[in-house]
Amino acid sequence: YTTLYKYQNNNLSTTKCIFEFIYFMNEHSSFNNHNIFNIRKNLGQNLAKQETFTFNKKNTIVIGSPNTAIPMGKGYAEYLGLTYKQLLVKHNDCGRTFILKDQTSRQNACKKFVIHKEYIKNKNIILVDDSLVRGNTIKSLSTMFHECNILQLHIRICSPELKYPCYYGIDIPTKEELIINNYSIPQIEQNCNLTSLRYITVDKMIDAFSNDNEFCTACFTGNYNKELDW
């Protein structure tokens, strides 16, 4: 796990990588007194607290993007009183998309999702995911969902806009590769055929950890630890 150390007034303080809690850690684990499943469920609930859309509860299904965002999707659906069904599954041999070695590998990994399409025809789908990096996964999944004749596809992301590379250990790509630095949210919605795309705010993300706010959020905010050299 990535932990940054900093001296302030002759005292050593630590800053934890928040992206590891969101994306990398096993949901059945605990770290620094945080249960990962509960943190991710809290993120989904906090994202739901920001919701401005009014959804038809009888015709809307919430799905968590496997596997990291499943607790997030459940928390989101629970808070809004919406139906949650895990109608999207991923093959066990499919790796984490954004850390694969090249664009071809990432695009091939996106093909390893399976949708239970018989349950989503003529439905409004809310897909909750942990992050949006280059956009490969969302674009691929959007095509798959629309081929199943859904009515609408709403994407909800349980981390803020990923705008900056990481210099401390997480393999986040160059700034130019990040989708949010190349397209506005309306442009991503249009390019990926989405009804809507929304992200959690930085404050709501940190609030999911209750009284703990000692995190590095540089990949979202650009606020790097200036005492570290790279």
Secondary structure, 3 states (H helix, E strand, C coil): CCEEEEEECCEEEEEEEHHHHHHHCCCCCEECCEEHHHHHHHHHHHHHHCCCCCCCCCCEEEEECCCCCHHHHHHHHHHHCCEECCCEEECCCCCCHHHCCCHHHHHHHHHHEEECHHHCCCCEEEEEECCCCCCHHHHHHHHHHHHCCCCEEEEEECCCCCCCCCCCCCCCCCHHHCHHHCCCHHHHHHHCCCCEEEECCHHHHHHCCCCCCCEECHHHHCCCCCCCCC
